[in-house]
């Protein structure tokens, strides 16, 4: 059987350049507070300036902002006009900070150079097997395309297309295909396990590889709602499950099961109404599971649910 659906979501220009711009946006609004003495626009725009022997401290206004925000440590920024290189504002600009999110800038520049601004990431859903009387005797294959912005909203049309193709039951599974690539469980292993900014890296990502947890006051683990949270759709997902215990080595403890991830939460944390994001460590299972659930909501039964692993070659 030859069936195929595609989701074209996200472009190099839209996804990566936006991230780069967002990385510098928090400094906006401080323009009139400081001067950029000693930083030549040409030098700042095209090559790093040599650090002076002594770096002046941030100005009083910056220190007051940091004090109110309870920020400790060194503080620095530099804002420049991207076209002219003119320095608009700077403070502590010569400190040797860790790159952090600023690393998005060279990443975006590299992607634009190699892929082009018109590139689109394609995530495909393929059917493998024979279709008879509405029953697909095989698997659905979710083929990774490297899309950094794939979300639940983009998977929904795929789920609708399964039903529209006359499939009411899949005897196999929804199987993610990473195209021979691998997943990395976290961007940096040394970061806290529950840091939502440190999820897995995968050619098949979903919702920036995060889930949303919400719970009412005096909740138990069964009361915690785990959702594949996107802009429009926020369906519950069991790709990530929650348990609780009176005592744990940390407030949140992560572990793996065969077909899902598990977070154990210390019970005292559930006494008050709350919500938070948590990172996903197995994005491919997460994406396939959410698609299976969306298809189920359209009346399509997926007998085997979602599984991990690369499938045999599928036909488009």
Steps between C-alpha positions, in 0.01 A plus 500: 500500500629847418372783714680805623434829677739785568517782752702795377546704815774746568768656288861587560414867479201480731619249756868566548526871435209566734686312773809708436305823527326380815836427655588869512155645562513507885741794492247725331381795705836581658620703206523836677661367816860438392762612253711279276831671558807349340321257267556585135196407285713347224688280747188386685315412181772296332749365752535479876669794669791428733398503862654780705702414810226639722132470419281776647205379710144528373349846547284578807173469307588146389601401851165625630311293240706194593439561871125515454507183290724330757763425236846417628835462325642697208269693271568614146345571164560669168233618257605597148328596175525185284533705179749767601676345797428809710507420870172617652557393859754295695604413853765250609531406134855367532429239767567142386147361541393147401326524157167348616213605270727732302622180330176519299653782294776298329262203476248714312770650277633153412151366422416797280825460310472123449122455462382840382222723630237316296571156648209317659526206739277212393355246742329212321248238604516180296283188497664160470281197431183404320172685549187287499152608609640792699763290677869573441684171550826665590645812659484875467850649480569853626809604307724763657590810305704692756227760553581701815147645514285189453215512749172332585310745279702382197435132576123550509457521118694174468257331737209633294663375179519145638124493547441674166700226326242247615706349781297420810742253660877449495598151605858605561642810667598860438874458460743794497778492242807710582661437165804334649569791734504481877345683793696670777316481833597853608677802359738497795507211749641717778184715514216418745299200382171694515622816322250567218766688304711182483287243313609230259632574151347293222429509125139437603408761760161611625397813691869584554521163678304610803175408674281714722396387848206655686341397828235630745545573869559194722557283194606140473707364214183392318381863504803629309408575140783443251441661160670524163460875523492700174346834401157364408487138611595369844407131511588279793787262435615185679843507333602673823342377823507624857526327837558638848674400820526652849880508485729521198868587450379808308170679442478332159661171399505374139501140380416294189252223424476309175239721337501815712695729731422542866539792740467438873394813689540549874152517652552830679535672160141405414341665802462830316347553158779514245627457147836462331678383187714187503750380238437194285789254473356272228353737242437238231276291727332821617421616145375158387287460812336840457424424135344167601281679754393763245411225253299328771302819552412482128363148540810314385604208722875446528523145634864515606524865607841659446841339513861614477757394246569545132267302273582313185488714188155638433344586166383855437 
